[in-house]
Amino acid sequence: HDVFSDGLASMELESSAPDAGSARGHEDDNAVASAYECTELGASLELALGACLAQLKALRVSAAASPAEARCGGGRLSSPEFAAEERALKLTLSGIISQLQEVREAGNARRRALLLAVTPQLLPLLPTASVLQLGLASTAVRVAATAEGGQLLVPLLDSAPAWPADCRRFLSEVALGSVRSLSLP
């Protein structure tokens, strides 16, 4: 328990210390540093979670392995010291799990924001099938990959449906004015 508290205290000190990226004042540097820090924090929290679980398991095993005569009156499993130590470990586990969830949610939000930021630059490099799949990813991604009329931007048209019914739907989804190169078989 003390090792975990010491580790968290040192991580808080390190995260509050200014680094070279934030001193430069560039948002990109801060975003990269923040992503790196979140990755490191996530790894540290995973280690702390494993250590705390191992400590709880060891506590329960040692209490269950107490001598048989101590078990007659309830033994170590019902002692107030055991209950207090187990409660403290459970509270620590709960805190670690909630912090780990926050770090993971922040990472997911960062990935979604990055996808939205790079979508317009990626479109010229993607084949038609990938653009169509990207348009199905989410509403926000579709908005990032569409023209004013809500149609998908397809700079590289390299495939089209063979069947007339599918072709009508395809042409209604794609902004034909966005096609810069055509490479159909």
N, C-alpha and C positions, 0 to 999 in steps of 0.2 A: 504493500500500500504506500509506504514512504517513497520507494523507488519511483512509483508512478507519479506521485505528487511532485517530486523533484524534477522528473522529466518534463512534466507540464509547465512547471515554473521556468525551466530553462528555455522551453519552446516559446513561451510568452515573451521572455526577455529578448530572444533572438528576433521574433516577429515585430517587436516594437522598436528595435534598433533600425536607424535609417540605413538603406543600402545604396549602392552606386546607381542602380536603376532609378530609384525614386529621387535621388539627388539631381539627376539629369532632367527630371521633369517630363520625360516622354511617356505618353500614355501607353504606347506599344511596349516599352521596356517594363512598365509597371504591370501590364497585363501578362507578359511572359513571366516576370518574377512572381506574380500572384499565382499563376498556373503552376509554376514550379513549387512554390511554397505549399499550395494545396495538395499537390502530389506527395510531397514530403510529409505533410501533416497527416494525410490519409494513411501512408505507410507506417508512420509512428503510432497512429491510433490502432491500426490492425495489430501491430506488435503488442501494444498495451492491452488490447482486448484479449489476445491469446494468453498473455501473462496473467491477467486477472482471472480468466477462466481456469487456468492451471492452478492458480492459488486457491480458488474456491473448491476445485476438485480435491486438492491436497488436504484442505481443511476438513472436508467431509469424509475423506478416506481415513484421516488420522482420528477423527471423532468416532467413526464406526469401528475402528480397530482398537478402541480402548478396552481394557481388561474386562472379563466377563463379570466379575463381582461389582464393577462400577455400573454395569448395565442394569443390574437388578433394581436400582432406584432411579432409573432413567439414564444414568451415565452422562457422558460428555455431550451427547446430542441434545439434551434438554437443559444444559447449563446456561446461565445467563451470559457467560463469557463467549461461548460458542455462538449463541444467538446474536450477540452484539457484533462479533467479528463477521459472521455471515451476512448480517444486515448491511454492514459497512461495505463489504465486497459487492453485494448486490446493487447498492447505490452507486458505487464506482462503475460497475458494469453498465448500469443504466445511463450514466453520464457519458461514458465512452461511446456507447451505441448511438446516443442522440447526436453527439459531435460528429461521429462518422457519417451519419445520415446527412447532416448539414453539409459536410465536405463533399459528399457524393452529389447532393442536389446542386451545389455550387458548380461542380465540374460539369454536370449535365447542362446547366444553364449556360455555362461558358461555351460548351460545344455547340449548342443551338444558336447562340449569338454569332459564333464564328461561321457556321454554315450559312446563316442569313447574310453575313457580311461578304462572303466570297462567292455566293451563288451568281451574281451578275457577271463576275470575272470568269467564272468557270464555264458558262453557257457556250461560248465559242469553241471550247475544246471538247464538249461532250457530244456523242452521237445522239441521234434522234430518240432512240429507245431509252437512253439514260435520262434525257430531258423529260420524257413522258413519265418515267418513274419518279423523278425528282418532283414533278408537279403533283404527284399523289402523296408525297411525304407528309406535308402538313399545310394548313392554310397559310401560315406565315411564309413558308418556303415557296408555295405557289405564287403568292403576291410578289416575292422577290424575283421570280422567274417569269413574270408576265408583263405584257404591254398594257397600254391604257385601256383597251377593250376587254381585259381579263383573259386574253389569249396567251398561250405559252410562247415565249421567244425561242426560236429554233434557228440559230445562226448556221448550223451545219445540217442540212437535210440530206441524210444518207439512207433513209428507208421510208417507205410508205406502205399502208395496208394494201393487200391484193384484192380484197373483196369490196365491192361498191358501197355496201352499207357501212363497213368499217372505215372506208375512205371518207365518207361524208362526215362521220363523227370526228375523225382525225383532222380534217380540214377545218372543222368548226372550233377545235381546240387550239390549233396552231395559228400564230400570227404570220401569215405568208410574207408580209413585208419585212419580217426580221431575218428571212433566209438570205445569207450572204454567199453561201456556196452550196452547190447541188452535186450530189454524187450518188445517183440512183443507178441500180443495175439495169 
